[in-house]
Amino acid sequence: MNIGSGCAERQIYVGGEYVPENEARISVFDHAVLYGDAVYDTACAWGGQVFKLDEHVDRLFESAHALKIEIPLDKAGVREVVLEIVRRNKLDNAYIKIIVTRGVGRMPLLSPYHCKPNLIAFAIPYLSLIDSDAQQEGIRAGISSLRRIPSECLDAKIKCCNYLNHILMRMEANEAGLDEAIELDIGGYVAEAPGYNVFIAKHGVLHTPGENILVGVTRQTVIELRRRRE
Ligand SMILES: Cc1ncc(COP(=O)(O)O)c(C=O)c1O
C-alpha cells in the first residue's frame, strides 16, 4: 500500500539500498518487530529543504547510542540518505522518517547481542495530524488518566520505536471526543503530548516543561525565536 499519495514508484531506503516500496522488506525476526527495539527520528522538508537536518540526525545518533545500537552509516551518510530519499521521491514538502532497528539476532529471543542494525528511511508528502482549519481554530486536548513512563524506567530523551505509552494516551483522548492528550509525568506535572512538546503562554511569558520530555527540535526552535525577540 502506498501511504499519502498515488506515487506507484515510491522509493524506500532499507538494507543499504533504495528500493520500490513494494519491495521494501525487513525480517519478522528483527528486534524492532519482536520487541519495539529500534530508534527513529522524524523530520520535515519544506520547499525541498529539510528543516534542521543536523539536529534530527544528531538526536537519532544520541538515541541509538543510549540503546547501544550501532547505526550502519556515519552522520554524513545518514544526512545524505535523507536528502536522497526526498530527491528520489520528487518531494518538496515531505514527512520523513529515519528508523534504525536493532536487527536480527541469532535466535528470536530477548538477547540484544549479535544483531545487525538496519537503517530505514522514507519520505512521503507532508502530512499533519492537525488539519489547516484546526490549526487556525485550535484543537481540544485533555489531561490523560495515564502517566508518562518515568525517565528512570525509559529515558524520555530517547526517541525509540516503543510509543505505546503515547498511543494509549492518544486513544483515550480520541475515544473521549478530544483531539489530543496532555501527558502528565508520574509526579502530576505536565510533560508533553503524544508527538509534541507543549507550551503555555501566560501574561506574555512562555512556559514549557523541561523534564520527562523528548527534547524536541521544534521546542528548541520556538525557544530560540522567542529569545531573539527579547
Ligand atoms: C513524544 C514526543 N515529544 C515531542 C516531539 C516533538 O519533537 P520534534 O519537535 O523534534 O519533532 C515528538 C516528535 O515526534 C515526540 O514524539
Ligand as a Chemical Component Dictionary entry (heavy atoms), coordinates in Angstrom:
data_LIG
# 
_chem_comp.id                   LIG 
_chem_comp.type                 NON-POLYMER 
_chem_comp.pdbx_formal_charge   0 
_chem_comp.three_letter_code    LIG 
# 
loop_
_chem_comp_atom.comp_id 
_chem_comp_atom.atom_id 
_chem_comp_atom.alt_atom_id 
_chem_comp_atom.type_symbol 
_chem_comp_atom.charge 
_chem_comp_atom.model_Cartn_x 
_chem_comp_atom.model_Cartn_y 
_chem_comp_atom.model_Cartn_z 
_chem_comp_atom.pdbx_ordinal 
LIG C1 C1 C 0 6.928  12.365 22.433 1  
LIG C2 C2 C 0 7.327  13.488 21.542 2  
LIG N1 N1 N 0 7.540  14.697 22.076 3  
LIG C3 C3 C 0 7.880  15.744 21.314 4  
LIG C4 C4 C 0 8.047  15.621 19.939 5  
LIG C5 C5 C 0 8.436  16.816 19.108 6  
LIG O1 O1 O 0 9.727  16.683 18.617 7  
LIG P1 P1 P 0 10.220 17.499 17.354 8  
LIG O2 O2 O 0 9.879  18.925 17.579 9  
LIG O3 O3 O 0 11.684 17.270 17.316 10 
LIG O4 O4 O 0 9.513  16.961 16.170 11 
LIG C6 C6 C 0 7.869  14.369 19.348 12 
LIG C7 C7 C 0 8.068  14.203 17.901 13 
LIG O5 O5 O 0 7.894  13.183 17.319 14 
LIG C8 C8 C 0 7.508  13.276 20.157 15 
LIG O6 O6 O 0 7.294  12.067 19.632 16 
# 
loop_
_chem_comp_bond.comp_id 
_chem_comp_bond.atom_id_1 
_chem_comp_bond.atom_id_2 
_chem_comp_bond.value_order 
_chem_comp_bond.pdbx_ordinal 
LIG C1 C2 SING 1  
LIG C2 N1 SING 2  
LIG C2 C8 DOUB 3  
LIG N1 C3 DOUB 4  
LIG C3 C4 SING 5  
LIG C4 C5 SING 6  
LIG C4 C6 DOUB 7  
LIG C5 O1 SING 8  
LIG O1 P1 SING 9  
LIG P1 O2 DOUB 10 
LIG P1 O3 SING 11 
LIG P1 O4 SING 12 
LIG C6 C7 SING 13 
LIG C6 C8 SING 14 
LIG C7 O5 DOUB 15 
LIG C8 O6 SING 16 
# 
